[in-house]
Amino acid sequence: MGLIREYRPEDRPQVEECFVELQEFERRIEPRRVEGKAVVQKYLEFMFDKCAQTEGTVFVLEDDERVVGFVSVWAKLKVNGLVNEEAEVAYVSDLVVTAAYRGRGLGRALLQRAEDFAVAKGAKTISIGVLAENTGARKLYNDFGFRENKVEFIKTLQSADEAAT
């Protein structure tokens, strides 16, 4: 099993590679996703900014001095109190293990590290999102103790001209 440790700035190029692989995997499930290479810089800046704003962090999975996965956890994300009770929750924004390392329990190990971090920061709840058709991730999250909380439906719409053809 690899070493899980906190992200260091010199990890950035390899974290970028992991993110691109995740984004391309998700594009096969959801074609509306933007190409990984086109969004990686902007997205990682967003992710690191959110970590800073929420006392969060990124843990990397390292094997033989190579980053082969990571998890980003936002420790104190404020949840709007409009329709639900206002709360501070932990949120796993990203979890990826590169294809060559999947099936070894490493995603579970990264999730455990994120959960331990969230508990240490005082979180009482942790959440994670997943594409509906990502059955492997859904199984992992269910087996880890997450439960489905809400489901979002989408429908592709056609204009009258498109429907007539």
N, C-alpha and C positions, 0 to 999 in steps of 0.2 A: 504494500500500500504506500502511496505517496505521502509527502509531508504537507500539512496544511498550516499556512502561516499568513500573517497580515501582508497585504500588498505593499510593495515598495515601488517608487517611481521607475526604477530600472526594469520593472516587470511590464511596463506599458506596451511595448511592441508585441509581446506574447499574449497579453490580455486582449489586445486588438485582434489578434489571430483567432483567439477563442470566441470573441464576440462575433466576428465575421462568420465563423463556422455555425454558431448558434442561429444567427440571422438567416443564413442560407438554408439551414435545416427547417426553420419555421416558414420560410418562403415556399417550401415544397408543400406545406400544409395550408398556408394562407398566402395566396399569390399577391395580395395587396401590400405585403410587406416590402419595404424598400431594400434594394440590394445592399448587402452588408458593407461592402467597401465604400459605398456612397454615404453611409450614415455613421460609420464607426467613430470618427473623431467627434462629431457633434453629440452623439449619444453618450460616449464615455465622459465627456465634459459634463453633460447633464447628470449622469449617474454619480460622478464624484462630487459635484455640487450638492446633490441631494444627500449624499453621505455626510458632507460637512454641515448641512443645515439640520440634520436629524440625529446627530451624534452617531452616525452609522459608520460602516467600514466595508472593506472588500477583503475577503480571504482568498488566497490562491492555493491551488493544489499543484504541488511541484513534484516532479519525478526526474531524477538524474539532472537536477539543475535546470529543468525545463518546465514552464508553466503549462499544465495540461487541463486546467479547469479553474473556475472561480465562482464565488458566490458574493453577491452584493446585498447587504442588509441595512435598511434604514431603521435605526433603533427607536426613534421617537417621532413618528409620523402623526401629525394631528388629523383626526377624522372629523369632518364637518358634523356639527350637532343639529343640523336642520331636521332630518327625518330619523336619525339615529342619535343615541346619546353621544355627546362629544367625548372623544377619547384620544389617548395617545397609544398607538399600536406600533409594533415592529412589522416591517414589510420586506420580504425577500424580492428584490426587483429583478434579479437575474441569477440564474444557476445554470452552469454549463460544465460538462465534462466532454472533452474531445472524443470523437468516435472510437479511436483506438483504445481508450481507457474505460469505455462504458461496460456495464455488466459486472463490475467488480465491487460494488457497494460504495464507490467513491462519491457519487451524488448524495447518497444518504449521509456519508461522513461530512460533506460540506454543509448539508442541511443541519446536522447536529451542531456543527461549529457555529452556524448562524443563530440557531436557537439558544445555545449556551450564551452567546454574546448578548442576545436580546434580553434574556433573563437577568444577566449581570447588569444591564442598563435599566432594569426595573419594568420591563414589558410584561403585561399579563396576557396579551394576545399577539399572535404572529400570523400573517397571511402571505399568500403567494398566488400569482395568477398563472394560468396555463391555457394554451389553445385547446379547444374542445377535442380536436382529433389527435392530440399528442398523448396517445394512450400510455406510452411508457412513463412519461412524467406524471400523468394522472395516477397511475398505479403506485408509483413511488410516494407521492404526496398522501394518498389514502393510507398506504401501509405505514407511513410515518406518523399518522394520527391527525392529519388535516381532514376537514369535512367540507363538502361543497356548501357554499354560502349563498351565492347568487349565480344566475345563468343569464347570459346576454345572447339574444338572438339577432341575426342580421339577415337582410334580404336584399338581393340585387334588384334594382328597379330598372324598368325600361320606359323610355319615352313612348308616346303614341306612335311615332314614326318607326321606332325599332320594333314595336309589337306588331305592326302591320306587315313587316317583311318576313 
